[in-house]
Amino acid sequence: MDQQEYARTSAAYLRFADEEARDRSALYDELARGAASDPLVIAFLLRLPKEKRQPNLLFAATRLLFGTPSGWHQFRHVLRKNEDAIRAIMLKRSTQTNEPARCATLLPVLARLPQPLALIEVGASAGLCLMADRYGYDYDRGLVLPSVNQLDPPVFSCVVNATTPVPTAPPLVTWRAGLDLDPVDISDPRQAAWLEALVWPEQSDRLAKLRTAMRIAAENKPRIVKGDLRTDLSRLAAEGPKNGTLVIFHSAVLAYIRSQPEREEFARSVKTLCDFWISNESPRIFPKIAARAATEAPKGCFLMSVNGVPVGWTDPHGASLDWISELPGSEG
């Protein structure tokens, strides 16, 4: 067994427990810590490709097949008895969480850009985050509802700081499309069930809102193109209408591109394809952008940037936004 890979994988599960699961999911915190210290579980993970070793993927695959475990010991028992079945799901699926609540952190940016908007989401999965104008938002000091008559839209709550430019109305979106290596068809019950399995076990309200967002997406059918962000984005961007502000955005996607030079090349090229590029990723993804932030990273937060300029720290599931900077060139 490669000891360096063993240590790296164990550390990744501890980091997940410390930075993501703690205070958000007691069960996933327990499972991640148990996995990190268990040689048999780490050995199981090391027999998978590197990109298939993520905690979310392991836990969701197990829950999809065998339900939610009561704790670490039951989880370990199920995994040891059903390694082949769980491995097959992990190889077939990916962690396309497609968390629609992230739209709550995206909206203050979209609402301040020159309208109307043409949106492209990279890593769009089922396209739920392309429907930001069809959801409702509660920012404590302001409730934003969709301008389109939408039956019972999900309302996502987001805690914001005093400097956050809370929108008063949703943006005007006239064109939208997504790009994904493996688009999710939510009209397929099996694919919809996978998205539901990716919701953390204690988060029943999040699951209910995901189901509502999936219904809205199923009714509106956003266009999702199968393709790679490194080779196919320019072709999709060229289809954007000339009479709208073209926005390319992504959340929790670039971690799947392991090469830092490839990430930097993406950052360089994407800015040539659109009017505004919105990145919502771990600050480790673009360290040069993170170094420009006016404040230090809160633990477990993503960094949202616009055209390479940091504008806010965001909760990975859209629950909070700490605004730190003005938007670059948003007047229009």
TORBAKOL-474415 format. One record per residue: y, z, x of N, C-alpha, C in turn. Coordinates in steps of 0.2 Angstrom, whole numbers, plus 5000, padded with zeros to 4 digits. Atoms other than C-alpha are relative to their C-alpha. Example, Ala and Ser with C-alpha at 12.3 -4.5 7.8 and 13.67 -1.06 7.14 Angstrom:
<recs>
(rec (4994 5000 5004) (4978 5039 5062) (5006 5000 5004)) (rec (4994 4999 4996) (4995 5036 5068) (5005 5003 4996)) 
</recs>
This chain:
<recs>
(rec (4994 5000 5004) (5000 5000 5000) (5006 5000 5004)) (rec (4994 5001 4997) (5017 4995 5006) (5004 5007 4999)) (rec (4996 4994 5001) (5026 5012 5009) (5007 4999 4998)) (rec (4993 5001 5001) (5043 5005 5009) (5001 4998 4992)) (rec (5000 5002 5007) (5040 4997 4992) (4998 5006 4995)) (rec (5002 4994 5003) (5032 5013 4986) (5006 5004 4999)) (rec (4994 4996 5000) (5047 5023 4991) (5006 4997 4995)) (rec (4995 5003 5004) (5059 5010 4983) (4999 5000 4993)) (rec (5002 5000 5007) (5050 5009 4967) (5001 5007 4997)) (rec (4999 4993 5003) (5049 5028 4965) (5007 5002 5000)) (rec (4992 4998 5001) (5068 5030 4969) (5003 4996 4994)) (rec (4997 5003 5006) (5072 5017 4956) (4999 5004 4994)) (rec (5002 4996 5006) (5063 5027 4943) (5004 5007 5000)) (rec (4996 4994 5000) (5072 5043 4948) (5007 4998 4999)) (rec (4993 5002 5002) (5089 5034 4948) (5000 4998 4993)) (rec (4999 5001 5007) (5085 5028 4931) (5000 5006 4996)) (rec (5000 4993 5004) (5081 5046 4925) (5007 5003 5001)) (rec (4994 4996 4999) (5097 5053 4933) (5006 4996 4997)) (rec (4994 5003 5002) (5109 5039 4929) (5000 4997 4993)) (rec (5000 5004 5006) (5103 5031 4913) (4997 5005 4994)) (rec (5003 4996 5006) (5091 5042 4903) (5002 5007 4999)) (rec (4997 4993 5001) (5098 5059 4906) (5006 5000 4995)) (rec (4995 4999 5006) (5108 5065 4891) (5000 4994 4995)) (rec (5000 5005 5005) (5103 5049 4882) (4993 5000 4997)) (rec (5007 5000 5003) (5084 5050 4880) (4996 5005 5004)) (rec (5004 4995 4997) (5074 5066 4884) (4993 4997 5002)) (rec (5007 5002 4998) (5058 5057 4883) (5000 4995 5006)) (rec (5000 5005 4994) (5063 5042 4895) (5001 5004 5006)) (rec (4999 4996 4994) (5070 5055 4907) (4993 5003 5002)) (rec (5006 4997 4998) (5053 5064 4907) (4995 4995 5002)) (rec (5005 5005 4998) (5043 5048 4908) (5002 4997 5007)) (rec (4997 5003 4994) (5054 5041 4922) (4998 5005 5006)) (rec (5001 4995 4995) (5052 5057 4932) (4993 5001 5002)) (rec (5007 5000 4999) (5034 5058 4929) (4997 4994 5004)) (rec (5002 5006 4996) (5031 5040 4935) (5002 5000 5007)) (rec (4997 5000 4993) (5042 5042 4950) (4995 5004 5005)) (rec (5004 4995 4995) (5030 5056 4957) (4993 4999 4999)) (rec (5008 5001 5002) (5013 5049 4951) (4998 4993 5004)) (rec (5003 5005 4996) (5004 5038 4964) (4997 4994 4996)) (rec (5004 5005 5004) (4993 5029 4951) (5005 4996 4996)) (rec (4995 5004 5004) (5008 5024 4941) (5004 4995 5005)) (rec (4996 5004 4995) (5018 5018 4956) (4995 4994 5002)) (rec (5005 5005 4998) (5002 5008 4962) (4999 4995 4994)) (rec (5000 5005 5005) (5001 5000 4945) (5006 4996 5000)) (rec (4994 5004 5000) (5019 4995 4946) (5000 4995 5006)) (rec (5000 5004 4994) (5017 4988 4964) (4995 4994 4999)) (rec (5004 5006 5001) (5004 4976 4957) (5003 4995 4996)) (rec (4996 5004 5004) (5017 4968 4947) (5006 4997 5004)) (rec (4994 5003 4996) (5031 4956 4953) (5006 5005 5000)) (rec (4994 4996 5000) (5047 4965 4958) (5004 5001 4994)) (rec (4995 5001 5006) (5057 4959 4943) (4997 5003 4994)) (rec (5003 4997 5005) (5044 4967 4932) (4998 5007 5000)) (rec (5001 4993 4998) (5044 4985 4938) (5005 5004 4996)) (rec (4994 4996 5003) (5059 4991 4927) (4997 5005 4995)) (rec (5002 4994 5004) (5057 5008 4918) (5000 4997 4992)) (rec (5000 5002 5007) (5063 5000 4901) (4994 4995 4998)) (rec (5005 5005 5001) (5050 4986 4903) (4993 5004 4999)) (rec (5006 4996 5000) (5036 4998 4906) (4999 5004 4994)) (rec (5001 4996 5006) (5040 5010 4892) (5000 4996 4994)) (rec (5000 5004 5006) (5044 4997 4879) (4993 4997 4999)) (rec (5006 5003 5001) (5028 4988 4882) (4995 5005 4998)) (rec (5005 4995 5003) (5018 5004 4880) (5001 5002 4993)) (rec (4998 4999 5007) (5027 5008 4864) (4998 4995 4996)) (rec (5002 5006 5005) (5025 4991 4857) (4993 5000 4998)) (rec (5007 5000 5001) (5006 4992 4859) (4997 5006 4997)) (rec (5004 4994 5002) (5002 5010 4856) (5005 5005 4997)) (rec (4996 4996 5004) (5017 5018 4848) (5004 5005 5006)) (rec (4996 4996 4996) (5029 5031 4855) (4996 5007 5003)) (rec (5004 4994 4998) (5020 5045 4866) (5004 5006 4999)) (rec (4996 4993 5001) (5024 5063 4864) (5003 5003 5006)) (rec (4997 4997 4994) (5027 5066 4882) (4996 4996 5006)) (rec (5003 5003 4994) (5022 5062 4900) (4993 4999 5000)) (rec (5007 5000 4999) (5004 5067 4899) (4997 4995 4996)) (rec (5003 5005 5004) (5000 5056 4884) (5002 4993 5002)) (rec (4998 5006 4998) (5010 5042 4891) (4995 4998 5006)) (rec (5004 5001 4994) (5000 5043 4908) (4993 4998 4998)) (rec (5007 5001 5003) (4983 5044 4898) (5000 4993 4997)) (rec (5000 5007 5003) (4988 5028 4888) (5000 4995 5005)) (rec (5000 5006 4995) (4993 5018 4903) (4994 5000 5004)) (rec (5006 5000 4996) (4978 5023 4913) (4994 4996 4996)) (rec (5006 5002 5004) (4966 5018 4899) (5001 4992 4998)) (rec (4999 5006 5003) (4975 5002 4894) (5005 4995 5005)) (rec (4996 5003 4995) (4982 4995 4911) (5001 4992 4999)) (rec (5000 5007 5001) (4977 4977 4907) (5005 4997 4995)) (rec (4996 5002 5006) (4985 4976 4890) (5007 5001 5001)) (rec (4993 4998 4998) (5001 4984 4896) (5003 4995 5005)) (rec (4998 5005 4995) (5002 4973 4911) (5001 4993 4997)) (rec (4999 5007 5003) (5000 4957 4900) (5007 5000 4997)) (rec (4993 5000 5004) (5015 4962 4889) (5006 5000 5005)) (rec (4994 5000 4995) (5026 4966 4905) (5001 4993 5003)) (rec (4999 5007 4997) (5022 4949 4912) (5003 4995 4996)) (rec (4998 5005 5005) (5025 4940 4896) (5008 5001 4998)) (rec (4994 4999 5003) (5041 4949 4891) (5005 5002 5005)) (rec (4994 4998 4995) (5058 4954 4899) (5004 5005 4996)) (rec (4996 4994 5003) (5070 4968 4895) (5007 4997 4997)) (rec (4995 5004 5003) (5081 4957 4884) (5003 5005 4994)) (rec (4998 4995 5004) (5089 4972 4876) (5005 4998 4995)) (rec (4996 5004 5005) (5103 4961 4868) (5004 5006 4996)) (rec (4997 4994 5003) (5112 4978 4864) (5007 4998 4996)) (rec (4994 5002 5004) (5125 4973 4850) (5006 5005 5001)) (rec (4994 4995 5000) (5135 4989 4852) (5004 4999 5006)) (rec (4996 5002 4994) (5141 4982 4869) (5006 4996 4998)) (rec (4995 5003 5003) (5152 4972 4858) (5007 5004 4999)) (rec (4994 4995 5000) (5163 4988 4856) (5004 5000 5006)) (rec (4996 4999 4994) (5168 4988 4874) (5003 4993 5002)) (rec (4998 5006 4999) (5170 4969 4874) (5006 4998 4996)) (rec (4995 5002 5005) (5181 4968 4859) (5008 5001 5002)) (rec (4993 4999 4998) (5197 4975 4867) (5002 4995 5005)) (rec (4999 5006 4995) (5196 4961 4880) (5001 4994 4996)) (rec (5000 5006 5004) (5192 4947 4868) (5006 5000 4995)) (rec (4994 5000 5005) (5206 4952 4855) (5007 4999 5004)) (rec (4994 5001 4996) (5219 4951 4869) (5001 4993 5003)) (rec (5000 5007 4997) (5215 4933 4875) (5003 4995 4995)) (rec (4997 5005 5004) (5224 4918 4869) (4995 4997 4995)) (rec (5004 5002 5005) (5216 4913 4852) (5001 4993 4998)) (rec (5007 4997 5002) (5205 4905 4846) (4996 4999 5006)) (rec (5005 4999 4994) (5190 4908 4857) (4994 4996 4999)) (rec (5007 5003 5000) (5175 4898 4862) (4996 5004 5005)) (rec (5003 4995 4997) (5162 4910 4868) (4993 4997 5003)) (rec (5007 5002 4997) (5147 4907 4880) (4997 5007 5003)) (rec (5003 4994 4997) (5136 4922 4884) (4994 4998 5004)) (rec (5005 5001 4995) (5125 4922 4899) (4995 5005 4999)) (rec (5005 4995 5002) (5108 4930 4896) (5001 5003 4993)) (rec (4998 4999 5007) (5111 4929 4877) (4994 5003 4996)) (rec (5006 4998 5004) (5093 4933 4872) (5000 4997 4993)) (rec (5000 5002 5007) (5094 4932 4853) (5007 4998 4998)) (rec (4993 5001 5002) (5113 4930 4853) (5004 5005 4996)) (rec (4996 4995 5004) (5118 4946 4845) (5007 5002 5003)) (rec (4994 4999 4997) (5132 4949 4857) (5005 4994 4999)) (rec (4996 5005 5002) (5139 4932 4852) (5004 5001 4993)) (rec (4997 4999 5007) (5143 4939 4835) (5005 5005 5000)) (rec (4996 4995 5000) (5156 4951 4840) (5005 5000 4995)) (rec (4995 5001 5005) (5168 4945 4827) (4997 5002 4993)) (rec (5004 4999 5007) (5155 4949 4813) (4998 5007 4999)) (rec (5002 4992 5001) (5153 4968 4816) (5006 5004 4999)) (rec (4994 4995 5000) (5164 4983 4813) (5000 5005 5006)) (rec (5000 4996 4994) (5170 4995 4826) (5005 5006 4998)) (rec (4996 4994 5001) (5176 5013 4825) (5002 5003 5007)) (rec (4998 4998 4994) (5187 5018 4840) (5004 5007 4999)) (rec (4997 4994 5001) (5192 5035 4833) (5007 4999 4997)) (rec (4994 5001 5002) (5210 5030 4832) (5002 4993 4996)) (rec (4999 5007 5003) (5207 5013 4824) (4993 4997 4998)) (rec (5006 5003 5002) (5194 5005 4813) (5001 4993 4999)) (rec (5000 5008 5000) (5191 4986 4815) (4994 4998 4996)) (rec (5005 5003 5004) (5182 4977 4802) (5000 4992 5000)) (rec (5000 5008 4999) (5176 4958 4802) (5005 4997 4995)) (rec (4996 5004 5005) (5188 4946 4794) (4996 4996 4996)) (rec (5004 5004 5004) (5174 4936 4788) (4996 5005 4995)) (rec (5004 4996 5005) (5166 4943 4772) (4993 5001 5002)) (rec (5006 4999 4997) (5151 4951 4779) (4997 5006 4996)) (rec (5003 4995 5004) (5139 4961 4768) (4997 5006 5005)) (rec (5002 4994 4996) (5137 4979 4776) (4999 4999 5007)) (rec (5000 5001 4993) (5141 4975 4794) (4998 5006 5003)) (rec (5001 4994 4996) (5135 4987 4807) (5007 5002 5003)) (rec (4993 4998 4997) (5150 4998 4813) (4998 5004 5006)) (rec (5001 4997 4994) (5149 5003 4831) (5005 5005 5002)) (rec (4995 4995 4998) (5157 5019 4837) (5001 4999 5008)) (rec (4998 5000 4993) (5166 5019 4854) (5005 5004 5002)) (rec (4995 4995 4998) (5175 5033 4862) (5004 4996 5006)) (rec (4996 5003 4995) (5190 5026 4872) (5005 5005 5002)) (rec (4994 4995 4997) (5204 5034 4883) (5006 4997 4997)) (rec (4993 5001 5003) (5222 5034 4879) (5003 4993 5002)) (rec (4997 5006 4998) (5226 5018 4888) (4996 4994 4998)) (rec (5004 5006 5002) (5213 5007 4880) (5004 4996 4995)) (rec (4997 5004 5005) (5221 4993 4870) (4996 4999 4994)) (rec (5004 5001 5006) (5212 4996 4854) (5002 4994 4995)) (rec (4998 5005 5004) (5212 4980 4844) (5001 5002 4992)) (rec (4998 4999 5007) (5219 4979 4826) (4996 4995 4995)) (rec (5004 5005 5003) (5208 4964 4821) (4995 4997 5004)) (rec (5005 5003 4996) (5193 4955 4827) (5003 4993 5003)) (rec (4997 5007 4997) (5196 4939 4838) (4998 4994 4995)) (rec (5002 5006 5003) (5195 4922 4831) (4996 4996 5004)) (rec (5005 5004 4996) (5180 4913 4837) (4998 4994 4996)) (rec (5001 5006 5003) (5178 4895 4833) (4994 4996 5003)) (rec (5006 5003 4997) (5163 4890 4844) (4997 5005 5004)) (rec (5004 4995 4996) (5149 4900 4852) (4993 4997 5002)) (rec (5006 5002 4998) (5134 4897 4862) (4997 5005 5006)) (rec (5003 4996 4996) (5122 4906 4873) (4995 4997 5005)) (rec (5005 5003 4995) (5111 4903 4889) (4995 5006 5002)) (rec (5005 4995 4999) (5095 4912 4892) (4993 4997 5003)) (rec (5006 5003 4997) (5079 4909 4903) (4994 5000 4994)) (rec (5006 5000 5005) (5068 4914 4888) (5003 5003 4993)) (rec (4997 4998 5007) (5078 4914 4871) (4995 5004 4995)) (rec (5004 4997 5005) (5072 4926 4858) (5002 4997 4993)) (rec (5000 5002 5006) (5069 4919 4841) (4999 5006 4995)) (rec (5001 4994 5004) (5072 4934 4829) (4997 4998 4993)) (rec (5004 5001 5006) (5064 4924 4814) (4993 5001 5001)) (rec (5007 4999 4999) (5048 4927 4823) (4999 5008 5000)) (rec (5001 4992 5001) (5042 4945 4818) (4998 5003 5007)) (rec (5003 4997 4994) (5033 4947 4835) (5006 5001 5005)) (rec (4995 5000 4995) (5049 4943 4845) (5005 5006 4997)) (rec (4995 4995 5003) (5060 4954 4833) (4997 5007 5002)) (rec (5004 4994 4998) (5047 4968 4836) (5001 5002 5007)) (rec (4999 4998 4992) (5050 4967 4855) (5007 5003 5001)) (rec (4993 4997 4999) (5069 4969 4853) (5000 5007 4997)) (rec (5000 4994 5003) (5066 4984 4842) (4996 5005 5005)) (rec (5003 4995 4995) (5054 4992 4855) (5004 5001 5006)) (rec (4996 4999 4994) (5067 4990 4868) (5005 5006 4999)) (rec (4995 4995 5002) (5078 5003 4858) (4997 5007 5002)) (rec (5003 4994 4997) (5075 5020 4866) (4998 5005 4994)) (rec (5003 4997 5006) (5065 5032 4855) (5004 5004 4996)) (rec (4996 4995 5004) (5077 5045 4850) (5006 4997 4996)) (rec (4994 5003 5002) (5090 5032 4845) (4999 4996 4993)) (rec (5001 5003 5007) (5087 5029 4826) (5006 4997 4997)) (rec (4994 5003 5003) (5105 5025 4822) (5001 4993 5004)) (rec (5000 5006 4996) (5105 5012 4836) (4995 4995 4998)) (rec (5005 5005 5003) (5089 5004 4829) (5002 4997 4994)) (rec (4998 5003 5006) (5096 5003 4812) (5006 4995 5000)) (rec (4994 5005 4999) (5112 4994 4818) (4997 4994 5003)) (rec (5003 5006 4997) (5101 4983 4829) (4997 4995 4994)) (rec (5003 5003 5006) (5091 4978 4813) (5005 4996 4996)) (rec (4995 5003 5004) (5107 4974 4804) (5003 4994 5004)) (rec (4998 5005 4996) (5114 4964 4818) (4995 4994 5001)) (rec (5005 5005 5000) (5098 4954 4819) (5000 4996 4993)) (rec (4999 5004 5007) (5100 4950 4800) (5006 4996 5000)) (rec (4994 5004 5000) (5118 4944 4803) (4999 4994 5005)) (rec (5001 5006 4996) (5112 4933 4818) (4995 4995 4997)) (rec (5004 5005 5003) (5098 4926 4808) (5003 4996 4994)) (rec (4996 5004 5005) (5110 4921 4794) (5005 4995 5003)) (rec (4995 5005 4997) (5122 4913 4806) (4997 4996 5006)) (rec (5004 5004 4995) (5110 4906 4819) (5004 4998 5006)) (rec (4996 5002 4994) (5120 4906 4835) (4996 4996 5004)) (rec (5004 5005 4996) (5115 4892 4847) (4998 5003 5006)) (rec (5002 4997 4993) (5105 4898 4862) (4996 4995 5003)) (rec (5003 5005 4996) (5100 4886 4875) (4996 5003 5006)) (rec (5005 4998 4995) (5085 4888 4887) (5003 4998 5007)) (rec (4998 5002 4993) (5091 4888 4905) (5002 5006 5005)) (rec (4999 4995 4995) (5095 4897 4921) (5008 5000 5002)) (rec (4993 4999 4999) (5113 4904 4924) (5002 4996 5007)) (rec (4998 5003 4994) (5112 4897 4942) (5001 4992 5000)) (rec (5000 5007 4999) (5109 4879 4938) (5002 4996 4993)) (rec (4999 5003 5007) (5112 4876 4919) (5007 5002 4997)) (rec (4995 4997 5003) (5128 4885 4915) (5006 4995 5000)) (rec (4995 5005 5000) (5140 4871 4920) (5000 4995 4994)) (rec (5001 5005 5005) (5132 4859 4908) (5002 5002 4993)) (rec (4998 4997 5007) (5134 4871 4893) (5008 5001 5000)) (rec (4993 4999 5000) (5152 4875 4898) (5004 4994 4999)) (rec (4997 5006 5001) (5156 4857 4898) (5001 4998 4992)) (rec (5000 5001 5007) (5152 4857 4879) (5005 5003 4996)) (rec (4995 4996 5003) (5166 4869 4875) (5005 4996 4997)) (rec (4994 5004 5003) (5180 4863 4864) (5006 5001 5004)) (rec (4994 5000 4996) (5196 4858 4872) (5006 5004 4997)) (rec (4994 4997 5004) (5207 4867 4859) (4999 5008 4999)) (rec (5001 4992 5001) (5200 4885 4862) (5000 5003 5007)) (rec (5001 4996 4994) (5200 4898 4876) (4993 5001 5001)) (rec (5007 5000 4999) (5183 4896 4884) (4999 5007 5004)) (rec (5002 4993 4998) (5176 4914 4888) (4993 5000 5002)) (rec (5007 4999 4998) (5160 4916 4898) (4999 5007 5002)) (rec (5001 4992 4999) (5153 4934 4898) (4993 5001 5000)) (rec (5006 4997 4999) (5138 4944 4902) (5000 5007 5001)) (rec (5001 4992 4999) (5131 4962 4902) (4993 5001 5002)) (rec (5007 4998 4997) (5117 4969 4912) (4995 4994 5001)) (rec (5004 5006 4999) (5111 4952 4917) (4999 4998 5008)) (rec (5000 5003 4993) (5115 4949 4936) (4995 5005 5004)) (rec (5005 4996 4997) (5103 4963 4941) (4994 4997 5001)) (rec (5007 5004 5000) (5089 4951 4938) (5001 4994 5006)) (rec (4999 5004 4994) (5097 4940 4952) (5000 5004 5006)) (rec (5001 4995 4995) (5091 4950 4967) (5004 4998 5006)) (rec (4997 5002 4994) (5100 4940 4980) (5008 5001 5000)) (rec (4993 4999 5001) (5118 4946 4983) (5004 4993 5002)) (rec (4997 5006 5000) (5123 4929 4990) (5000 4995 4994)) (rec (5001 5004 5006) (5117 4921 4974) (5005 5003 4995)) (rec (4995 4997 5005) (5127 4933 4964) (5007 4998 5002)) (rec (4993 5001 4998) (5143 4930 4974) (5001 4992 4999)) (rec (4999 5007 5002) (5140 4911 4972) (5001 4999 4993)) (rec (4999 5000 5007) (5138 4914 4953) (5008 5002 4998)) (rec (4993 4998 5001) (5155 4923 4953) (5005 4995 5002)) (rec (4996 5005 4998) (5163 4910 4963) (5001 4994 4995)) (rec (5001 5007 5004) (5157 4895 4952) (5002 5002 4993)) (rec (4998 4999 5007) (5159 4903 4935) (5007 5000 4999)) (rec (4993 5000 5001) (5177 4906 4937) (5003 4993 5000)) (rec (4998 5007 5000) (5179 4887 4939) (4998 4996 4993)) (rec (5003 5003 5007) (5170 4884 4922) (5004 5002 4994)) (rec (4997 4997 5006) (5181 4894 4910) (5007 5002 5001)) (rec (4994 4997 5000) (5197 4901 4906) (5000 5008 5002)) (rec (5001 4993 4999) (5191 4919 4907) (4993 5002 5001)) (rec (5007 4997 4998) (5175 4927 4915) (5000 5007 4999)) (rec (5001 4993 5002) (5170 4944 4908) (4993 5002 5003)) (rec (5006 4998 4998) (5157 4953 4918) (5000 5008 4998)) (rec (5001 4993 5002) (5150 4970 4912) (4993 5002 5003)) (rec (5007 4999 4996) (5137 4975 4925) (5001 5007 5004)) (rec (5000 4994 4996) (5133 4990 4936) (5005 4998 5006)) (rec (4995 5001 4994) (5146 4992 4950) (4997 4998 5006)) (rec (5004 5002 4994) (5132 4989 4962) (5000 4992 5001)) (rec (5001 5007 5000) (5131 4971 4957) (5005 4996 5004)) (rec (4995 5004 4997) (5148 4965 4963) (5004 5006 5004)) (rec (4997 4994 4997) (5153 4979 4976) (5008 4998 5002)) (rec (4993 5002 4998) (5169 4969 4981) (5005 5001 4994)) (rec (4996 4999 5006) (5175 4970 4963) (5001 5007 4999)) (rec (5000 4993 5002) (5170 4988 4961) (5005 5004 5005)) (rec (4996 4997 4995) (5180 4992 4977) (5008 5000 4998)) (rec (4993 5001 5003) (5196 4986 4968) (5002 5004 4994)) (rec (4999 4996 5006) (5194 4998 4954) (5005 5006 5001)) (rec (4995 4994 4999) (5208 5011 4952) (4997 5007 5000)) (rec (5003 4993 5000) (5196 5025 4949) (4993 4999 5002)) (rec (5007 5000 4998) (5179 5030 4955) (4995 4999 4994)) (rec (5004 5001 5005) (5164 5025 4945) (4997 5006 4997)) (rec (5004 4994 5003) (5158 5038 4932) (4993 4999 5000)) (rec (5007 5000 4999) (5140 5042 4933) (4997 4996 4995)) (rec (5004 5004 5005) (5129 5029 4925) (5004 4995 4996)) (rec (4996 5005 5004) (5143 5017 4919) (5000 4993 5003)) (rec (4999 5007 4998) (5145 4999 4920) (5007 4999 5002)) (rec (4993 5002 4999) (5161 4991 4927) (5001 4993 4996)) (rec (4998 5006 5003) (5169 4978 4916) (5006 4997 5004)) (rec (4995 5003 4996) (5180 4965 4925) (5001 4993 4996)) (rec (4998 5006 5003) (5190 4950 4919) (5002 4996 5006)) (rec (4998 5005 4994) (5191 4935 4932) (5000 5004 5006)) (rec (5000 4997 4994) (5186 4947 4945) (5004 5006 5001)) (rec (4995 4994 5000) (5199 4961 4941) (4997 5005 4996)) (rec (5003 4994 5004) (5191 4978 4936) (5005 5002 4994)) (rec (4996 4998 5006) (5198 4983 4918) (4997 5006 4997)) (rec (5003 4994 5004) (5186 4997 4912) (4993 5002 5002)) (rec (5007 4997 5000) (5171 5008 4914) (4997 5001 4994)) (rec (5003 5000 5007) (5159 5006 4900) (4993 5003 5000)) (rec (5007 4997 5001) (5144 5015 4894) (4995 4994 4999)) (rec (5004 5005 5000) (5129 5004 4896) (4997 4998 4993)) (rec (5002 5001 5007) (5125 5005 4877) (5006 4999 4996)) (rec (4994 5002 5004) (5143 5002 4872) (5003 5006 4997)) (rec (4997 4993 5003) (5147 5021 4867) (5007 5002 5002)) (rec (4993 4998 4997) (5163 5022 4878) (5003 4995 5004)) (rec (4996 5004 4995) (5176 5013 4887) (5006 5004 5002)) (rec (4994 4997 4996) (5188 5020 4900) (5004 4994 5003)) (rec (4996 5006 4998) (5202 5007 4902) (5003 5002 5007)) (rec (4997 4999 4994) (5209 5006 4920) (5005 4995 5002)) (rec (4995 5005 4997) (5219 4991 4922) (5002 4995 4994)) (rec (4998 5005 5004) (5229 4977 4913) (4996 4994 5001)) (rec (5004 5007 5000) (5220 4960 4909) (5004 4995 5005)) (rec (4997 5005 4996) (5224 4947 4922) (5001 4993 4996)) (rec (4998 5006 5003) (5234 4932 4914) (4997 4999 4993)) (rec (5003 5000 5007) (5229 4936 4896) (5006 4998 4995)) (rec (4995 5001 5004) (5246 4932 4889) (5000 4992 4998)) (rec (5000 5007 5002) (5247 4916 4879) (5000 4999 4992)) 
</recs>
